[in-house]
Amino acid sequence: MVTHSSPSITRLASRIPKGTWDTHMHVVDPRSFPLDKSAQYQPSPHTLDDAHTFLSQLGITKMVIVQPSIYGNDNSCTLNGLRRLGPRNGRAVVQFDPEVTSHEQLQEWHELGVRGVRLNFKSVGGEIEESALRASMQKYADAVRDLGWVLELYIALEDIPVLEKVVPAVPGIKLCIDHFGHPSPTSLSDSPRAQDLPGFDALARLLRAGQTWVKVSAAYRLHSNPAEPIVDELCREILRLRPDRCVFATDWPHTRFDGLNVVPYLEAVLDGIESVEGASVEQVLVGNAEELFDARA
């Protein structure tokens, strides 16, 4: 993690427009907010102050705090960070059980700046089955539809054909897919082009339909090479399909990738945006995020 000024981060900051939202970052502090008993790893503390130290180098003050899997449905740490950010600079995506969480509770969170719920199928090893996915998404959609929240899905690209079958069952809901759809290493190594990746065709159809958004983020989770051709191509193909349905994120603090220099990965995303006709850095980093997370002034 870059934590001090350097020529590379200064160069990156010069390309980031005022009003940019980091639409995917986490606040983690096991000292003050104990992890869920089912947490699959033990992270170091990464507080909101630490986030400000990192993001301020890029000129970013606006953040969407995403509930990490290690906290389960206890959103205390995430909501504490959101309260400190305030509604001008903060939004959050939480986790909850729609069977037990009241509408009054959701409304209270909405007033704080919560604008989404995360369904995590990737990092917790969830297996995708169509009927179960439909039932789950319908429950969450019914819980948050009148609030205008996003259903944020951490789901493998290979499973998006199943998601495509389910989307008609959740009308009137914005969907957002994390981290390019996070194709598996096997898919990336076996596919000669991004369009050949299993699940890409389904993702393309969802993007064209307009209900689905994608975070062009966390490329380092896909490949260790910031310039890996197929990851770069995947980014550009997604942007070509719907530049108005892509949002930017740093994925700070890069959990399970201690010591990562994220700068070249973020530069690659900006390069991709600038290379696509009809796309602009201002649109992806500012306008799209404001629309997706109801953050227009």
C-alpha positions as CSV (number, residue, x, y, z in Angstrom):
1,M,0.0,0.0,0.0
2,V,1.3,3.4,-0.9
3,T,1.3,5.6,2.2
4,H,3.5,8.5,1.2
5,S,3.9,10.9,-1.6
6,S,5.9,9.6,-4.6
7,P,6.3,10.6,-8.2
8,S,3.9,7.8,-9.3
9,I,1.1,8.7,-7.0
10,T,1.5,12.4,-7.8
11,R,1.2,11.6,-11.5
12,L,-1.9,9.5,-10.8
13,A,-3.5,12.2,-8.6
14,S,-3.1,14.7,-11.5
15,R,-5.4,12.5,-13.6
16,I,-8.2,12.1,-11.0
17,P,-10.9,14.8,-11.3
18,K,-12.4,16.8,-8.4
19,G,-15.5,15.1,-7.0
20,T,-14.2,11.5,-7.7
21,W,-15.9,8.8,-5.6
22,D,-13.9,5.7,-4.5
23,T,-16.9,3.4,-4.8
24,H,-15.4,0.4,-3.1
25,M,-13.2,0.6,0.0
26,H,-13.4,-1.0,3.4
27,V,-12.9,0.1,7.0
28,V,-11.7,-2.6,9.3
29,D,-10.7,-2.2,13.0
30,P,-10.8,-5.5,14.9
31,R,-9.6,-3.7,18.1
32,S,-12.8,-1.7,18.4
33,F,-15.2,-3.8,16.3
34,P,-14.7,-7.6,16.8
35,L,-14.9,-9.7,13.6
36,D,-17.6,-12.2,12.9
37,K,-17.0,-15.7,14.3
38,S,-17.0,-17.1,10.8
39,A,-14.4,-14.6,9.5
40,Q,-12.0,-16.4,7.1
41,Y,-9.0,-14.2,7.8
42,Q,-7.6,-11.9,10.5
43,P,-6.8,-8.4,9.0
44,S,-4.7,-5.7,10.5
45,P,-6.6,-2.5,11.5
46,H,-7.4,-0.2,8.5
47,T,-9.3,2.7,9.9
48,L,-11.0,5.6,8.3
49,D,-8.1,7.8,9.3
50,D,-5.8,5.4,7.4
51,A,-8.2,5.6,4.4
52,H,-8.0,9.4,4.4
53,T,-4.2,9.2,4.5
54,F,-4.1,7.1,1.4
55,L,-6.9,8.6,-0.6
56,S,-6.0,12.2,0.2
57,Q,-2.8,11.7,-1.8
58,L,-5.1,11.1,-4.8
59,G,-7.3,14.1,-4.0
60,I,-10.3,11.7,-3.2
61,T,-12.5,12.7,-0.2
62,K,-15.7,10.9,-1.3
63,M,-16.0,7.2,-0.4
64,V,-18.4,4.3,-0.5
65,I,-17.6,2.1,2.5
66,V,-18.5,-1.5,1.6
67,Q,-19.2,-4.0,4.4
68,P,-16.5,-6.7,4.3
69,S,-17.4,-10.4,4.7
70,I,-15.3,-10.7,7.9
71,Y,-17.9,-8.6,9.7
72,G,-20.9,-10.6,8.5
73,N,-24.2,-8.7,9.2
74,D,-22.7,-6.6,12.0
75,N,-22.4,-3.2,10.2
76,S,-21.1,-1.3,13.3
77,C,-17.6,-0.6,11.9
78,T,-18.9,0.4,8.5
79,L,-21.7,2.7,9.9
80,N,-19.2,4.3,12.3
81,G,-17.1,5.2,9.3
82,L,-20.1,6.5,7.4
83,R,-21.2,8.7,10.3
84,R,-17.7,10.3,10.4
85,L,-17.7,10.9,6.7
86,G,-21.1,12.5,6.6
87,P,-23.6,12.6,3.8
88,R,-21.7,14.9,1.5
89,N,-18.6,12.6,1.3
90,G,-20.0,9.2,2.4
91,R,-22.1,6.4,1.2
92,A,-22.2,2.8,2.4
93,V,-23.1,-0.7,1.3
94,V,-24.2,-2.9,4.2
95,Q,-25.1,-6.6,4.8
96,F,-28.3,-7.6,6.6
97,D,-30.8,-10.4,6.9
98,P,-34.1,-9.3,5.2
99,E,-36.0,-11.8,7.4
100,V,-35.1,-10.0,10.6
101,T,-34.1,-6.4,9.7
102,S,-37.0,-4.0,9.9
103,H,-37.9,-1.3,7.4
104,E,-37.5,1.2,10.2
105,Q,-33.9,0.1,10.6
106,L,-33.2,0.3,6.9
107,Q,-34.7,3.8,6.8
108,E,-32.5,4.9,9.7
109,W,-29.4,3.6,7.8
110,H,-30.7,5.3,4.6
111,E,-30.7,8.6,6.4
112,L,-27.1,8.1,7.4
113,G,-26.2,7.5,3.7
114,V,-26.5,3.7,3.2
115,R,-27.4,3.1,-0.5
116,G,-26.9,-0.6,-1.0
117,V,-26.7,-4.1,0.3
118,R,-23.9,-6.5,-0.6
119,L,-24.5,-10.2,-1.6
120,N,-21.1,-11.9,-1.5
121,F,-20.9,-15.1,-3.4
122,K,-17.2,-15.0,-4.4
123,S,-15.0,-14.5,-1.4
124,V,-17.1,-16.6,0.9
125,G,-17.2,-19.5,-1.5
126,G,-20.9,-19.4,-2.2
127,E,-22.2,-21.8,-4.8
128,I,-24.7,-20.3,-7.2
129,E,-27.9,-22.1,-7.8
130,E,-30.7,-20.4,-9.8
131,S,-33.7,-21.0,-7.6
132,A,-31.8,-20.0,-4.5
133,L,-30.3,-16.9,-6.1
134,R,-33.7,-15.8,-7.4
135,A,-35.3,-16.2,-3.9
136,S,-32.5,-14.4,-2.2
137,M,-32.4,-11.5,-4.7
138,Q,-36.2,-11.1,-4.6
139,K,-36.1,-10.9,-0.8
140,Y,-33.4,-8.2,-0.8
141,A,-35.0,-6.3,-3.7
142,D,-38.4,-6.2,-1.9
143,A,-36.7,-4.9,1.2
144,V,-34.8,-2.0,-0.5
145,R,-36.8,-1.2,-3.6
146,D,-38.6,1.8,-2.2
147,L,-35.3,3.2,-0.8
148,G,-33.7,3.0,-4.2
149,W,-30.8,1.0,-3.0
150,V,-28.3,-1.0,-5.1
151,L,-28.0,-4.8,-4.9
152,E,-24.2,-5.1,-5.0
153,L,-23.0,-8.6,-6.1
154,Y,-19.6,-10.1,-5.6
155,I,-20.1,-12.9,-8.1
156,A,-17.8,-14.8,-10.4
157,L,-18.0,-14.0,-14.1
158,E,-18.6,-17.7,-14.8
159,D,-21.8,-17.5,-12.7
160,I,-23.3,-14.4,-14.4
161,P,-25.3,-16.6,-16.9
162,V,-27.2,-17.8,-13.9
163,L,-27.6,-14.2,-12.7
164,E,-28.9,-13.2,-16.1
165,K,-31.8,-15.6,-15.7
166,V,-32.7,-14.1,-12.4
167,V,-32.5,-10.4,-13.2
168,P,-36.1,-10.3,-14.7
169,A,-37.4,-11.3,-11.2
170,V,-36.0,-8.1,-9.6
171,P,-37.4,-5.2,-11.7
172,G,-36.9,-1.6,-10.6
173,I,-33.6,-2.5,-8.8
174,K,-30.1,-1.3,-9.7
175,L,-27.5,-4.1,-9.7
176,C,-23.8,-3.6,-9.4
177,I,-21.2,-6.3,-10.1
178,D,-17.9,-6.0,-8.2
179,H,-14.4,-6.2,-9.7
180,F,-15.1,-6.8,-13.4
181,G,-17.0,-9.9,-12.4
182,H,-13.8,-11.4,-11.1
183,P,-13.2,-14.2,-13.7
184,S,-11.3,-17.2,-12.3
185,P,-7.5,-17.6,-13.0
186,T,-8.3,-20.6,-15.2
187,S,-10.8,-18.6,-17.3
188,L,-8.2,-15.9,-17.8
189,S,-5.4,-18.3,-18.8
190,D,-7.6,-20.4,-21.1
191,S,-9.4,-17.6,-23.0
192,P,-7.6,-15.9,-25.9
193,R,-9.8,-12.8,-25.8
194,A,-11.9,-11.1,-23.1
195,Q,-15.1,-11.8,-25.2
196,D,-14.2,-15.5,-24.9
197,L,-14.3,-15.5,-21.1
198,P,-17.0,-17.8,-19.7
199,G,-19.9,-15.5,-18.7
200,F,-18.8,-12.4,-20.7
201,D,-21.7,-12.7,-23.2
202,A,-24.2,-12.7,-20.3
203,L,-22.5,-9.7,-18.7
204,A,-22.6,-7.9,-22.0
205,R,-26.3,-8.4,-22.3
206,L,-26.9,-7.3,-18.8
207,L,-24.9,-4.1,-19.3
208,R,-26.7,-3.3,-22.6
209,A,-30.1,-3.7,-20.8
210,G,-29.1,-0.8,-18.5
211,Q,-30.1,-2.2,-15.1
212,T,-26.6,-3.5,-14.3
213,W,-23.4,-1.6,-13.4
214,V,-19.8,-2.9,-13.1
215,K,-17.0,-1.7,-10.9
216,V,-13.8,-1.5,-12.9
217,S,-11.7,-2.2,-9.8
218,A,-9.3,-4.6,-8.1
219,A,-7.6,-5.8,-11.2
220,Y,-4.8,-7.0,-8.9
221,R,-7.1,-9.7,-7.7
222,L,-7.4,-11.0,-11.3
223,H,-3.7,-11.0,-12.2
224,S,-0.4,-9.8,-10.6
225,N,0.7,-8.0,-13.8
226,P,-0.9,-4.5,-14.0
227,A,-0.5,-4.6,-17.8
228,E,-1.9,-8.2,-18.3
229,P,-3.4,-8.0,-21.8
230,I,-6.6,-10.0,-21.2
231,V,-7.4,-8.0,-18.0
232,D,-6.8,-4.8,-19.8
233,E,-9.0,-5.9,-22.7
234,L,-11.7,-7.0,-20.3
235,C,-11.7,-3.5,-18.8
236,R,-11.9,-1.8,-22.2
237,E,-14.6,-4.1,-23.5
238,I,-16.8,-3.4,-20.5
239,L,-16.2,0.3,-20.9
240,R,-17.1,0.1,-24.7
241,L,-20.3,-1.6,-23.9
242,R,-21.7,0.9,-21.4
243,P,-19.4,3.7,-20.3
244,D,-22.3,5.1,-18.4
245,R,-22.6,1.9,-16.3
246,C,-19.0,1.7,-15.0
247,V,-17.7,3.0,-11.7
248,F,-14.2,3.4,-10.3
249,A,-12.8,2.1,-7.0
250,T,-9.4,1.6,-5.3
251,D,-10.5,-1.4,-3.3
252,W,-8.5,0.0,-0.4
253,P,-7.0,-1.5,1.8
254,H,-6.4,-4.4,-0.6
255,T,-7.1,-7.1,1.9
256,R,-4.9,-10.2,1.6
257,F,-2.5,-8.3,-0.6
258,D,-0.3,-6.6,2.1
259,G,2.3,-4.3,0.7
260,L,0.5,-3.9,-2.7
261,N,1.4,-0.9,-4.8
262,V,-2.0,-0.3,-6.4
263,V,-0.9,2.8,-8.4
264,P,-0.1,0.9,-11.7
265,Y,-3.4,-0.9,-11.6
266,L,-5.3,2.3,-11.1
267,E,-3.3,3.9,-13.9
268,A,-4.3,1.0,-16.2
269,V,-8.0,1.6,-15.5
270,L,-7.6,5.3,-16.3
271,D,-5.7,4.4,-19.5
272,G,-8.6,2.1,-20.4
273,I,-11.2,4.8,-19.9
274,E,-9.3,7.4,-21.9
275,S,-8.8,4.9,-24.8
276,V,-12.5,4.2,-25.3
277,E,-14.5,6.5,-27.6
278,G,-17.5,7.9,-25.8
279,A,-16.1,7.4,-22.3
280,S,-14.5,10.0,-20.0
281,V,-12.7,9.9,-16.7
282,E,-15.1,12.5,-15.4
283,Q,-18.1,10.4,-16.3
284,V,-16.8,7.1,-14.8
285,L,-15.1,8.6,-11.6
286,V,-17.7,11.3,-10.8
287,G,-21.0,11.3,-12.7
288,N,-21.7,7.5,-12.8
289,A,-20.9,7.1,-9.1
290,E,-23.2,10.0,-8.2
291,E,-26.0,8.4,-10.1
292,L,-25.5,4.9,-8.8
293,F,-25.2,5.8,-5.2
294,D,-27.7,8.7,-5.1
295,A,-24.9,11.2,-4.3
296,R,-25.7,14.2,-6.6
297,A,-25.4,17.5,-4.7
